[in-house]
């Protein structure tokens, strides 16, 4: 298997396929793996609920993993095990919008501990984290893809094996760059 460039800080370049708005490839050095994107494709003007993957350059904030389903992944990125009570606030008017919260939560929040396994491995992307802008979108992650790379709600999704491979090579300073 090809590798990400070992002498530089690895960058992940995400490109949408011309044949599909919601499918793409992630390149890291000479490695190229398939991914799924938002159901609405990609967008420069991302907003809450639009189903688009935002364009831009985003740092990798931290890796969340489900210890009930996944061994502690090998990575140099910040790492945190999730629990059944972890959620991610997606309510634009809430003070914890686009932040990790404990469930049950008074405002709308997405459950991180999922039965379908999509969030067994999650990389939180620095999209709308600092500063947070109300309604600009929340919970933009890299996570495990559905079968056949079905579209996401705005995230970037990869095969579990590809995500684990990349996590072992990424390090602080690595970025995800989404393009057209």
N, C-alpha and C positions, 0 to 999 in steps of 0.2 A: 504494500500500500504506500502511496506517496505521503509525504509529510508536509506539515507547515514549515516555513522557514525557521530553522533552529537558532540562527544567530541574531534574529531581530524579534521584536515583540509581534507575535502573530496577529494578523488582522483578518477578519472574516468579511468577505465581500459577497453580498447577496444580490443576485440578479434575477429579475422576473423573466420567465420564458416568454418568447414572442407568441407562442401558441396557446398560452393560458395565463389569465390575469392572476390566478391564485396558486400557481406553481412556479418554482424557481430552482436555482442552484446556489449553493454556498461554496465559495472558493477560499482556500487558505493555502497560500503558496501554490504548489502544483496539484494539490488535492481538490477535487470537485465532488460534492455530494448533493443529492436532490433534497428539496425542502418544499413545504407548503407555506403559503402566505395567506393574508386575509381574504375573505370571500369577495371583497370588493377590490381586490388587487392592492396596489400601493398608492399612496397619496402624499402630496406635499402639505396639504391642509387637513391633517388628521383631526377628528373630533369624536367625542364619546359616542359609541354605538354605531359608527359608520362601517365597521367591518373591514377597514383598510389597515394595511401595514404601513407605518410612517416611513418616509424617506429621511435619510440623515445619517449621522455618525454618532454611535451610542457606545458609551463605556459599558463594561460588564460589571454590574454592581455587586452581585453575590449569586451563589448557587444555593438553591433550596432543594432538598431531597426528602423523599418519603422513606424513613428507616424501616418501615414495615414491608416495603416492596423492593428496596434497592440497598445494596451495600454502600457504605460511604464512598462516594466517587473520588478517584484520584484527580486532584486539581490543586493549583496554586492560588486559585481565586478564593475569596471569602466564602465560607461554607456554613450552612445552617440546616439542621434537621427540622422538618415541619412536624406538627402534631395535628390531631383531628380537630382541634379548635382554632386552627389558623385560617385566616381569610385575607382577601385583598379588597379594600374599599373601592367601589366604583360609583359612589354617589357624589356627583360634582359639588353639591352644596355642603357636604360634610367636611369637618376640619381635618379628617384623616383621609381625604380623597387621595387615591393612588398610593396608599401605604398599607403595610401589613397590619392587620387587626386581629383581635381574638373574637371568635364566634361563641355564642350568638352576639351579633352586633346590631345596634339600633338602626343603622342606615344599611343600604344595600351593599353587600360584600360577596365576592366570589369565593367559594370554598376551595382551598388548596389541596385538601386530602380528598382525592376523587377515586371513585370506583373504577373508572375507565383507564386509569394509569397514565393519562396524558401529563399530569403534573408530578409524576414520580421523580422527575428531574426537571428543574426549572432554572433558567438563567434570567435574573431580573436585569432588564436593559435600562439604561439611564435615559429613558424617554419620559419627559414631563415629570421628573422627580424633583429637580432643583433648577429653576423655580417651578412650582406646580402652577399650572394655569387651569382654572375651572373649565370643564367641558373639552379640554384638548386631548383627552384619552387617558385610559388607565390600564394597568395590568398588561403591559407590552413585554412579553417574555419570549425566550427561546425555550421550547419544550418538546416533548415526544410527539411525533406525528401520529395521526389516525391512519388506519389501513388505507392504502391507495392514495395517501397524501391528500386527503380531503381538506378543504379550506379551513382556516382558523377564523377567529373573530378579530384578528389584527396582529397576531403573533407570528413568529417564525417557528416552524416545527420540522424536526428531523427524525430519522430513525434513531431508536435508542442507542444502537451500537455506534452510529456516527457521532451522536452527541457525547457519548462517553469518550470516544477517541479524541474529539476536539477538546473536551474539558481537561484531559490529561496534558494537553499541549499549550493551552491558553494560560496567560498569567496576567497579573495586574498591569494595566496599561493597554491590554488588548481591546480592540473595538470591533463592533459590528457596523458595517457600512452598507446601507441599503441604497440601491440605484434603480434605474429603469431597465 
